[in-house]
Amino acid sequence: MKLDALDRKIVAILQQEGRIRTIDLAERIGLSPTPCARRIVRLEEEGVITGYTATVDQDKMGLPISIFVSVELENQGAEALQRFEKEVVSFEEVMECFIMTGSQDFLMRVVAADLASYEQFLQEKLTRVPGIRMIRSRFALRRIVKRNRLPDPR
């Protein structure tokens, strides 16, 4: 899908203000509400806009600790990778998981209330996934940047 300047403006505004009313969005980009609404629907149908969520403060939700967990599998075959992916998707503590190049096969961002709850996650969930060779955990001290808005690729 080719995005024009108006599509990019719509996406940029919705990334910052997902609850903006269509009439207000239309006014900001210089369109009438109906064509603006049609563009939003098209962006959703084409998968450019994949959903709407509330941004929640993880500290205030009682999950102040972020841990970056590197996982290396014993075998990097397609079946082993798929088995690990299937397991990790079910772990609600895993906020993001990426398949990686290099020495680590996966990199995850995990949240926890405290060290004891992270240890419980490791013992009761992650280490029980078959085929893991090595797990390395790194604890974030403080977040420097968090963006919900993607940069303009132009």
Solvent accessible surface area in square Angstrom, and as a share of the most:
residue,aa,sasa,rsa
1,M,103,0.46
2,K,181,0.77
3,L,39,0.19
4,D,65,0.33
5,A,60,0.47
6,L,44,0.22
7,D,1,0.01
8,R,55,0.20
9,K,102,0.43
10,I,0,0.00
11,V,28,0.16
12,A,19,0.15
13,I,20,0.10
14,L,20,0.10
15,Q,54,0.24
16,Q,115,0.51
17,E,68,0.31
18,G,38,0.36
19,R,232,0.85
20,I,31,0.16
21,R,154,0.56
22,T,50,0.29
23,I,94,0.48
24,D,51,0.27
25,L,1,0.00
26,A,1,0.00
27,E,141,0.63
28,R,128,0.47
29,I,11,0.06
30,G,67,0.64
31,L,46,0.23
32,S,62,0.40
33,P,59,0.37
34,T,78,0.45
35,P,42,0.27
36,C,0,0.00
37,A,39,0.30
38,R,155,0.56
39,R,49,0.18
40,I,23,0.12
41,V,74,0.42
42,R,87,0.32
43,L,0,0.00
44,E,67,0.30
45,E,139,0.62
46,E,103,0.46
47,G,41,0.40
48,V,56,0.32
49,I,20,0.10
50,T,128,0.74
51,G,47,0.45
52,Y,106,0.40
53,T,135,0.78
54,A,84,0.65
55,T,97,0.57
56,V,86,0.49
57,D,70,0.36
58,Q,38,0.17
59,D,87,0.45
60,K,174,0.74
61,M,129,0.58
62,G,39,0.38
63,L,67,0.33
64,P,69,0.43
65,I,39,0.20
66,S,13,0.09
67,I,0,0.00
68,F,72,0.30
69,V,0,0.00
70,S,4,0.03
71,V,1,0.00
72,E,29,0.13
73,L,3,0.01
74,E,102,0.46
75,N,89,0.46
76,Q,89,0.40
77,G,32,0.31
78,A,73,0.56
79,E,132,0.59
80,A,10,0.07
81,L,35,0.17
82,Q,118,0.52
83,R,102,0.37
84,F,2,0.01
85,E,72,0.32
86,K,163,0.69
87,E,65,0.29
88,V,5,0.03
89,V,126,0.72
90,S,84,0.54
91,F,19,0.08
92,E,148,0.66
93,E,40,0.18
94,V,24,0.14
95,M,101,0.45
96,E,75,0.33
97,C,48,0.29
98,F,106,0.44
99,I,100,0.51
100,M,70,0.31
101,T,129,0.75
102,G,71,0.69
103,S,91,0.59
104,Q,38,0.17
105,D,14,0.07
106,F,2,0.01
107,L,36,0.18
108,M,1,0.00
109,R,41,0.15
110,V,0,0.00
111,V,8,0.04
112,A,5,0.04
113,A,45,0.35
114,D,67,0.35
115,L,116,0.58
116,A,69,0.54
117,S,38,0.25
118,Y,8,0.03
119,E,92,0.41
120,Q,98,0.44
121,F,6,0.02
122,L,39,0.19
123,Q,104,0.46
124,E,89,0.40
125,K,67,0.28
126,L,0,0.00
127,T,76,0.44
128,R,172,0.63
129,V,5,0.03
130,P,76,0.48
131,G,29,0.28
132,I,31,0.16
133,R,131,0.48
134,M,72,0.32
135,I,47,0.24
136,R,116,0.42
137,S,43,0.28
138,R,121,0.44
139,F,87,0.36
140,A,43,0.33
141,L,181,0.90
142,R,184,0.67
143,R,120,0.44
144,I,131,0.67
145,V,85,0.49
146,K,102,0.43
147,R,183,0.67
148,N,90,0.46
149,R,106,0.39
150,L,135,0.67
151,P,113,0.71
152,D,78,0.41
153,P,111,0.70
154,R,191,0.70
